[in-house]
Amino acid sequence: MSPGIDEALTPPFDLHIDAVALRARAAELGTRSIKNDSKRLGLARAMSMIDLTTLEGADTAERVRRLCVRAQRPGTGLPPAAAVCVYPRLVPVARRALEGSPVRVCAVSSGFPAGQVPLGIKLEDTRAAVEDGAEEIDIVIARGSLLAGDFTRVHDEVAALKEAASPACLKVILETGELGSFEQIAHAAWIACIAGADFVKTSTGKVAVNSTPATALCLLHVVRDYHAHTGREVGVKCAGGIRTAKEALHYLVLVHETMGPSWLVQSRFRIGASSLVDDLARQMLKLDGGRYVGSDDVVQD
Amino acid sequence: MTDPKIHKTFKLYIDGAFPRSESGRVAPLHTQRARKGARANNARAKNGEVSSEVPIAQVARASRKDLRNAVQGARRAFASWSTSSAYLRGQILYRMAEMLDHRSSAFVDALVHFEGCSAAVAKREVEVSATRLLFYAGCCDKLTQLLGTVNPVAGPYFNFSMPEASGVIAALTPSRPSLLGLVSSLAPILVPGNTVVCVVPTQAAPIALDFAEVIATSDVPPGVVQILSGEREELVPHVATHRDLDGCLLCVEDAAIDADTRHRERQLVEAEAADHVKRVHVAEAVTSKDWLEGRAQGLGWILPFVEIKTAWHSMGR
């Protein structure tokens, strides 16, 4: 590894992050009370940013078709989801089910969720998904290499996958829950940005620690700084464990406060989730009817 | 009981924990030497007058959101409680009776201290409460025999009807008798496997929340019984309109509330419940004496929150 490349992969600013202040700031932004009119808009906006996801070994074509219907018509007063996110094998099913709808098809690839397969297989995996019709590709970084300090390898893999995924939108999963510190998370995000990521994404949803408001804020700071330095915009996707409308609105507040209202669009911010849609529909019903909603009032997936 | 040095703050009982109200509100509770005096106190409190007496305890005042949290927890707990074996539910209710009996002298002291009744009256109330729990413990594994049937049908089929739990039930319990009223309300609801959200009046809160400590140590799974203390008038509309409550037991207050208010409350609950076909049952017992008698106990108290499921099964050859 030449010192020149390593230098290029280090952010041109002090990487030290005050974890306590970051957590406090992220938590504080979740304590605001949101009044009904804003809440209605917020719920709809959150819905439009969802990558409705199913990533189970037990996924069937039927389940994916059902999810695609849900993504297109999530409930009264709610717009369609941004995308449906599935394993590569099910991309053709989702493609057919979403024909003619604004909902995009997203596939996870590159040896999701661990990313511990040779690069050749990752590239093959990705190309196949794009050929089958995936318009967005979520890849995982080689976090084993990252933790071992081999930043060049991490960068080169992402760059190679970006090329293989083209023209699809590339989201790079950092798996923040396994990176240990905010410094490491920020560094990983920076490398992903340099390597050409269109989005940096927090988690796979497959490890114990998922997306938290603090990691989301950390990533937002990185993409803001990256934009300031290079002029290129990279989006942020938060995924894993976001189940309630309240949490989703908290994330929207984080984005708004960090990046401004122009970032509250699906091309800049995404939420990867599945059961969140149930709660958004429930909260929307509550706003419309003024009554707390019963368990049978909303479809539960 | 000698006046305790620590004036307890009685908190809510939600999901097996004792949280404060999310609203942060507490209401002071004053000594009630005689019932007549107590009524006068209540009247003054209603008029917004500040009592000159020193409060003997602080009681959490639940809000609409506390109710929402309690119902959510009760709904989560429903799946496993309603499918647990009737035998297990019986054992748990029996354990509640044991725990209450074991702590009976403490409850007698508390009744005397907080409600100003005589020791003899308090002792009787605690005894009847424990016996009532025993009765319902015994009901659990007999309910299917008592309510289930094999129906005659014209065809080669077995046709069975069997009781099932209704779901999450709200119980608006009386202010007096605080312990017996609460026990008589919640125990029959638990028998078929319902979970229950009890809304108890502020005056009954110390005893009700003492009883929550009995529940918490009796292996009752978290969320199966939730106890909220607060202003009944404030919480009733939210109970009535909450679509995730499958039933509501309405215990009419003795004396503390006048007939007109009682009638309006009942009308409100029944009208709002119609929106989502919530079962509403109005308890017959009105006076403290009624609660001590046999008619405050029995299958009739279990039936309102039971659904009958009928299944057909081929007879075979």
Contacts between the chains, C-beta under 8 A, distances in Angstrom:
chain1	res1	chain2	res2	distance
A	290	B	241	7.7
A	291	B	241	4.7
A	291	B	242	6.9
A	291	B	243	5.4
A	291	B	275	7.3
A	292	B	68	5.9
A	292	B	71	7.1
A	292	B	238	7.7
A	292	B	241	7.3
A	292	B	242	4.5
A	292	B	243	5.9
A	292	B	244	6.0
A	293	B	243	5.6
A	293	B	244	6.8
A	294	B	243	3.6
A	294	B	244	4.5
A	294	B	276	5.9
A	295	B	75	5.9
A	295	B	244	5.6
A	297	B	243	6.2
